[in-house]
């Protein structure tokens, strides 16, 4: 029976076997760092401990002018019926061209990778050992058995969400996001800097700096009422 420590060692060995393809160069305002691409980390975790043995809870999400922030709690299960939780972490992602949905998914991915680091998964990244791998002229090619099915540029495969009520990420197209079956309070709606909400039966009205935030409001399903001059969302519309 494998222990959690042994599984983590196997995961790290698999990530290392991916070689240079799994490493990315990150520019933090002129400060260069090297880290693992999330897709390769998630693929390694899925291969070693299986997708059904890890999950996450979305604790909190916020939307600001140019950035989405998410707080996530990660759970692992290794040869037992009990879930192990190391703690929670926050992630963030910039909003590019008004695409709030992708920024929210990216923030969750960032938070999950930070949570995995609490268990020493992907530890070479945090020990500063990847610069030489990235700059290697002869990158190590992963074996056929360990090669991820997705390319590094694809959206990382996230673990299944737990059976609990969580905020639904808004769609990037014109369809309305899935809404709760009962009127939500302000805590269940995306937190947008400078915006508050008023509830009128099944209608939610956005208050505050609505003119400055109209693109963010539209992205999460709000519509403009020409007669009453306000941004509203109908919770009965699915």
C-alpha positions in Angstrom: 0.0 0.0 0.0 1.5 3.3 -1.1 1.7 6.2 1.3 1.0 9.8 0.4 4.8 10.6 0.6 5.5 7.8 -1.9 2.8 9.0 -4.3 4.2 12.6 -4.1 7.6 11.2 -5.0 6.2 9.3 -8.0 4.4 12.5 -9.1 7.5 14.6 -9.0 9.6 12.0 -10.8 6.9 11.9 -13.6 6.9 15.7 -13.9 10.7 15.7 -14.2 10.5 13.1 -16.9 8.6 15.5 -19.1 11.8 17.6 -19.4 12.0 21.0 -20.9 8.5 20.8 -22.5 6.9 21.0 -19.0 8.9 24.2 -18.0 7.9 27.8 -18.7 9.6 31.1 -18.2 7.6 33.6 -16.2 8.3 37.4 -16.1 7.1 39.0 -12.9 7.6 42.6 -13.8 11.2 42.1 -15.0 12.0 39.4 -12.4 12.4 36.2 -14.3 11.2 32.9 -12.7 10.9 29.4 -14.0 8.0 27.1 -13.2 6.1 24.0 -14.4 3.2 24.4 -16.8 0.0 23.6 -15.0 -1.1 21.0 -17.6 1.9 18.8 -16.9 1.4 19.0 -13.2 -2.3 18.1 -13.3 -1.6 15.3 -15.8 1.0 13.8 -13.5 -1.3 13.9 -10.5 -4.1 12.3 -12.5 -1.8 9.5 -13.7 -0.4 8.7 -10.3 -3.3 9.1 -7.9 -6.2 9.2 -10.4 -8.7 12.0 -11.0 -11.3 10.6 -8.6 -8.8 10.8 -5.7 -8.4 14.6 -5.7 -10.8 17.4 -5.7 -11.2 21.1 -4.7 -13.6 23.5 -3.1 -13.9 27.1 -4.4 -13.9 29.1 -1.2 -14.1 32.6 -2.6 -13.8 34.4 -5.9 -13.5 38.1 -6.7 -13.5 40.1 -9.9 -11.5 43.4 -10.1 -11.0 45.8 -12.9 -8.2 43.8 -14.6 -7.9 40.7 -12.5 -9.8 37.7 -11.2 -8.9 36.2 -7.8 -9.9 32.8 -6.5 -9.3 31.0 -3.2 -9.3 27.2 -3.4 -9.0 24.4 -0.8 -7.5 21.1 -2.1 -8.3 17.6 -1.0 -6.3 14.4 -1.6 -7.2 10.8 -0.9 -4.5 8.0 -0.9 -5.6 4.4 -0.2 -8.2 5.4 2.3 -11.8 6.7 2.4 -10.7 9.9 4.2 -9.8 13.1 2.4 -6.6 14.9 3.3 -6.5 18.7 3.2 -3.2 20.7 3.6 -4.9 24.1 3.5 -6.2 26.7 1.0 -4.4 29.1 -1.3 -5.3 32.1 -3.5 -4.6 32.4 -7.2 -5.0 35.2 -9.7 -5.2 35.8 -13.4 -5.3 39.0 -15.5 -8.4 39.7 -17.5 -7.5 39.9 -21.2 -9.8 41.6 -23.7 -12.7 41.4 -21.2 -12.6 37.6 -21.0 -13.7 37.2 -17.4 -14.5 33.5 -17.7 -11.0 32.5 -18.8 -9.5 34.7 -16.1 -11.6 33.0 -13.4 -10.5 29.5 -14.7 -6.9 30.7 -14.7 -7.2 32.0 -11.2 -8.5 28.6 -10.0 -5.7 26.8 -11.9 -3.1 29.1 -10.2 -4.6 28.5 -6.8 -4.6 24.7 -7.3 -1.0 24.6 -8.3 -0.1 26.6 -5.2 -2.1 24.2 -3.1 -0.2 21.2 -4.6 3.1 22.9 -3.8 2.0 22.7 -0.1 2.4 19.0 -0.5 5.8 19.4 -2.3 4.3 18.5 -5.7 6.3 20.4 -8.3 8.9 21.2 -5.7 11.7 21.8 -8.3 9.9 24.9 -9.4 10.0 26.4 -5.8 13.6 25.3 -5.3 14.8 27.3 -8.3 16.0 24.2 -10.1 14.3 24.7 -13.5 16.4 27.4 -15.1 19.0 24.9 -16.4 16.2 22.6 -17.6 14.5 25.4 -19.5 17.8 26.6 -21.1 18.9 23.1 -22.0 19.7 22.7 -25.8 18.7 19.1 -25.7 15.4 18.9 -23.9 14.5 15.5 -22.5 11.5 14.1 -24.4 8.9 12.3 -22.3 8.3 8.6 -22.9 5.2 7.4 -24.8 3.7 6.2 -21.5 4.2 9.4 -19.6 3.4 11.9 -22.4 0.4 14.1 -21.5 -2.5 13.7 -24.0 -3.0 17.5 -24.1 -0.6 20.1 -25.4 1.0 22.6 -23.0 -1.2 25.3 -24.4 -4.5 23.6 -23.6 -6.6 24.3 -20.6 -5.5 22.2 -17.6 -7.7 19.3 -16.7 -9.1 20.2 -13.3 -10.3 17.6 -10.8 -14.0 17.0 -10.3 -15.7 19.5 -8.1 -17.1 18.2 -4.8 -20.8 17.7 -4.3 -21.6 21.1 -2.9 -23.0 24.4 -4.0 -20.3 26.5 -5.7 -20.4 29.6 -7.9 -20.7 28.7 -11.5 -18.1 30.3 -13.8 -19.7 32.6 -16.3 -19.7 31.5 -20.0 -17.6 33.4 -22.5 -20.4 33.3 -25.1 -23.8 35.0 -25.1 -25.6 32.3 -23.1 -26.6 33.0 -19.5 -24.6 31.2 -16.8 -26.3 28.6 -14.6 -28.0 30.3 -11.7 -29.0 29.1 -8.3 -32.6 27.8 -7.8 -33.3 30.3 -5.1 -32.5 34.0 -4.9 -28.8 34.5 -4.0 -27.5 37.0 -1.6 -24.5 39.2 -2.4 -22.0 36.6 -1.2 -23.1 34.2 -3.9 -22.6 36.7 -6.7 -19.2 37.5 -8.2 -17.5 40.2 -6.2 -16.7 43.2 -8.4 -14.8 46.1 -7.0 -17.1 49.0 -6.4 -20.3 47.1 -7.0 -23.1 46.1 -4.5 -26.3 44.2 -5.2 -30.0 44.9 -4.4 -32.5 42.0 -4.5 -36.1 42.5 -5.6 -37.8 39.0 -5.6 -36.0 37.2 -8.4 -34.3 40.3 -9.8 -30.9 41.5 -8.7 -29.9 45.1 -9.4 -26.2 46.2 -9.5 -25.5 49.4 -7.6 -22.4 51.6 -7.3 -19.8 52.2 -10.1 -21.9 50.5 -12.7 -20.8 52.7 -15.6 -17.1 51.9 -15.0 -17.9 48.2 -14.5 -20.5 47.6 -17.3 -18.3 45.2 -19.3 -17.7 43.0 -16.2 -21.4 43.1 -15.4 -22.3 42.0 -18.9 -19.7 39.2 -18.7 -21.5 37.7 -15.6 -25.0 38.0 -17.1 -26.3 41.4 -16.2 -28.5 43.4 -18.7 -29.2 47.1 -19.2 -32.8 48.3 -18.4 -33.3 51.4 -20.6 -36.5 52.5 -18.9 -35.2 52.3 -15.3 -31.6 53.0 -16.2 -30.0 50.2 -14.2 -28.1 46.9 -14.7 -30.2 43.9 -13.6 -30.1 40.1 -13.6 -33.1 37.8 -13.6 -32.4 34.8 -11.4 -35.3 32.9 -12.9 -33.6 32.8 -16.4 -31.5 29.7 -17.1 
